Amino acid sequence: MNYFWLSTEIILTILIATSCGAILARKKILHELALKDLTNVLVYVILPCLLFSKIISAISFDALKELWVLPVAALVNIAGGLCVGFILSIFCGMQNEFKRVIIVSVTFSNSAYIPFVIIAALVFQAPELFMDKEAAAKGITYISLYFIPAILLIWLIAYPILARHKVKNLKMDKIITPPVVVTFVAILLGLIPWTKSLFVGSGAPLGMFQQAALILGNATMPIALIILGGNLANSYGKTKIKFSTVFYAVAGKYLFAPLIAVLFLILIKNLGWKGTPMMSFVILLQGFMPPAMNLVVISQFANSNKENMAALMFWMYLISIPVMTVWLAIAMKLI
């Protein structure tokens, strides 16, 4: 029950912050063009700064020996979600346009912004859970390593499914985004001792860059939640979506997908993997996240299923509130 009340408090905190963006959008204070501009600021500046400041200080060769499990977990979750999505699409007996929306929504999760916020809130409210002063920085590093294959595959897989186009029609700047580039650069600089010493540590000659990146990066969580609330508010009422579509998407995303993450963690532990509690928590956390908001962007870019995706996203995020509360408590108990 302690875990349940803690998870409830965290999810309600996220809900309150997200509602600010929704209110601003419904009041037309934060209109769609402003949301687009704010998203660009987040993707091109704020999030890369957060990733650079946290990863370069937390990464090392010793840590890298255990971190391979994060991108592998992303591949397993995506492959498992894709299989579940295809199976559901076969049995649901719907039109192809709804089947495609179900497949991608079950397969791809919000693997960065919401996990970042949950980690930050959990470390702040229950620091004893991980017994590590660097738990927040390490959590962001773990999420980032999971995020790399996830953001690459969402364009390589979801775009062809939604648009019925071949990958060759996709521009590289849609795949190799600033957060992906900065993550690779931060890992490279952090693994080399002398380059890491330039940015991290007492008397680091370039330490002001790392500190500036940290200051800007700290804005990631509030901006991401405001954008999320604004996008969901704009999605509401645009089109109606069948109850059966929502039902199958919810069953795949919030029942079968989390079980894949749980089974993966049990498997690697039985094979001898000994990761930190934070690493185990991130693996479980990624299993029950709501669908990636990038799916709305991809559907708009592909000019296909835009209204259906926006409507489904609204209901999936609304339903995710009680679902994430329960799974978050389970995850805390399992680690």
N, C-alpha and C positions, 0 to 999 in steps of 0.2 A: 504493500500500500504506500510505503514511503516513496518508492520509485514512481508509482502511478501519480501521486500528488506532485512530485517534482516535474514529471513529464507534462502534466497538465499546466503547471505554472509556466513552463518554457513555451509550450504551444500557444497559450493565451498571450504571452508576451509578444510572440511573433504575429499573432492575429491582430493585436492592438496596433502594432507598428504598421502592418500591411493595410489596415483599415484607413490609416491616414492618407495613403496614396489613393485608395478608392474614393474617399470623400473629396480629395482635391480634384480627381478626374470627373466625378459626377457633378461637381460645382463648376466645372469648366475652367478651373484655375490651372489645372495641369492637363492641357489638351493633348491630342494625339501627336502633334508635331513636337511639342515640348517633351513628351515621353520618349519620342524617337531620339531627340537631341540628348536627353539625359542618359539614355541607354548607350549612345555612342561615347559619351564622357566616361561612363562606367567601364565599357569594354576596352576603350583605347587608352585610358589613363588610370582610373582609380583601381580597378581590379589588378592590372599588371603591377602597380606599385605595391599592393598588398602581397601578391605572390612573390615578388622580388625580395621584399623586406623580410618575409617570414622564411622563405625557402633557403636563402643564402646563409642564414644564421643557423638553421636546423639541419641542413644536409651534411653528410660526411660519408666516407667509404664504409665505416662500420655500420652506419644506419642503412646504407644502400644494400647491404647484404640481406636485410630483411624486407626492404621496401619493394622488391620485385613482386610481392604478393598483391600490391594495390592495382597496378595495371592488369595483372592476371585476373583479379576479382572483377574488374570492369568488363573484361572480355567474356568472362563466365556469365555475369549478370545480363549482359547484352545478348549473348547467344541464347541463354535460357529464356529471356523475355521474348526474343524473336520467335522461338519455338512455341512458347505459350500463346503468343499473339496469333501465329498462323493456325494453331489448333483451334483456338476460339473462333477465328474467322471462318473456318470450315464448318463448324457446328452451329454457328449463329444464324445461318441462312439469310444473311442480309445482302443488300446491293453492294457492289464492289467499292463504291465510294466510302461507305461506312466501315467496311472490312479494313480498308487501308488505314483509316483513322485509328481503329482499334489496335492494329498491329504496331504502329509506331508509338502510340501512347503507352502501351504495355512495355515496349522494348526500351525506351529512352527516358531517363529520369532527370530531374533537376539536381545535377550532381555537384554543383558548386555553391550557388548562392544560399539556398536554404541550409545545406550542411554546414556552411561557414557560420551562419547565425546560430544554429543549434549548438555547435561546438563552443562558440564564444559564450553563449548563455549558460551552458552546462558547466563549463570550467569556472565561470564566475560564481554560480550558485552552489555548486557541489565540487569544490577543488579536491576534496578527499577521495573522490571516486577514482581518480587516475594517479594520485600520489606522485605528481610530477610538476615542478614549477614551470617547465617548458611545455606543458601539455597543449596549450592553445596554439603555439607556434608549430609544434609537431603535428597537431591535428590539421592545420591548414596545409602543411606540406603533404600529408597523407592524402587529403582531399584533392590537392593539385595533381598528384601522380595518378590518381584515379581519373581525374578530369581529362587528362591528355588523350588517351584512347577514346574516351566517351565523346569528346567534342569532335574528334576526327571522324568517328564512325557514324555520328548522327547525320552528317552531311553525305557521307558515302553510302549510307543505307536508307535513311528516312527520305532523302530527296528523291532518289529513283522510285521509291514505293509510292510517294504522294504524287509526283509529277509524271510518272511513267516515262521518264527520260533516262538516257544513259548518263553515267557519271562523267563522261567526256564533255558534256555540256556544262559542267559545273566549274566555276572559276576557282582558282587556287586560294584567292583571298578569303573565300568563304570557309575554307578548311583550315588554313594556316593563319589563325587569328592572333592578335597581339598577346592575349593571355598564354597561348600555347608557346609562342616564341619566347616570351619572358620567362616562362617556366624552364624551358631548355637552357636558356642563358644563365639563370640563377643556379640551376643544378651544376652546370659546367664550372662557373666561377666558385661555387661553394665547395666543390670536390678538390680543387687545386689549392693547397694550403696558402701559398703566397698571394694568390688573387683574392682568396677569402679574407686574408688579413688586411687587404686594402680597404675593405668595406665594414668588417665586423671586428669588434674588440676595442679595448681602451687604446686611444691614440691612433686609431685607423686613419690614414691620410685622406681616404675618400668616405669616411664615416658619415659626413653630412648628407651624402646622397642616400645612404641607407636610412638615415633618420628622416629625411624629407619624404622618401618613399613610404615609410611607416606612417607618417602623419597623414598623407593623402590616402593611403590604403585603409586607414581606420574608418574612412567614410563609406567603405564598400557595403557593409551590412545595412545601414539606414537607407542608402540610395537604392540598393537592390530591392528592399522591401517596399519602398515607395513605388518603384517601377512595377513590381509585381502587383500591388494593389491597384494601380492605375490601369494596367493591362486587363486585369480581371474585371474591373468596373466597366471598361469599354467593351468587354466581351459579352456582358450580360444583356440579354434581350435582343441580340442581333439576329438570332435565328433559333428555331426550336429544333431540338434533337430528340430522337426516340429514346424512351426509357430503356429499351433493350440494349441499345448501343452503350449507354452509360453503365448498365448492369454488367455487361461482358467486360468492358474496360476496367471497371472497379474490381471485378473478380480476378482478372489477370494481374492488375497492377498492385493491388493491396492484399491479395491472398497468396497467389502462386509465386510472384516475384520475390517477396520477402523470404519465403521458404527456400528459394534457390540460394540466397545469401547465407541463410542459417546453415544449410547443408554443406555449402562450400567451406564455411568456417570450421564446421565439425570435421570435415574431411582433411583439411590441411593440418589441423591440430592432431588428428590421429596419425598423420604421416610424419609427425615430429616437429612441425613448425611451432616456434615459440615467439610469438609477437607480443608487443606491449598491449595493455588494456585499451589504450587509445586506438591502436591499429585495428584491433578486433572490433571496437565500437564503430569505427569508420566503415568497415566492411559491412557490418549489419545495417548501419544507418543508410548506406546507399541503396539497400534492398527495398526500403519502404518509402522512398521519396516520391512525391507526385511527378507527373510527366514534365519533361523539359519544356520551358517556355519557348525555347528555340524552335520547337515544332510549329508554333504559330508563325514565326518568321519564315521558316522553310516553306510552309504552305502558301504564304503570301508571295514568296520568291518564285515558287513553282506555279503560282496562279491556279491552284487546285485545292479543293476542300477547305477553303479559307473560313467560311462561316461555320462549317461542321466542326473544324478543329477548335475555333475560338469558343464555341458553345460547349463542347466537351471539356475543354480546359477549365472553364468556369465551374462546372459541376465536379470535376475531378479534384480541384483544389478545395472546394467547399467540403466535400466528403473526406478529404485528407485530414481535416482538423481532428475529428475523433479517432481516425485510423492511426495517424502519427502519434497521438497521445498513448494509445495502447502499445504500439510496436516500440516506441521509445522506452517505455517502462520495461518491456520484455528485453530489449537490448541491454539496458543497464543491469538487469538481473543476470543476463547470460555472461557478461564480461567479468 
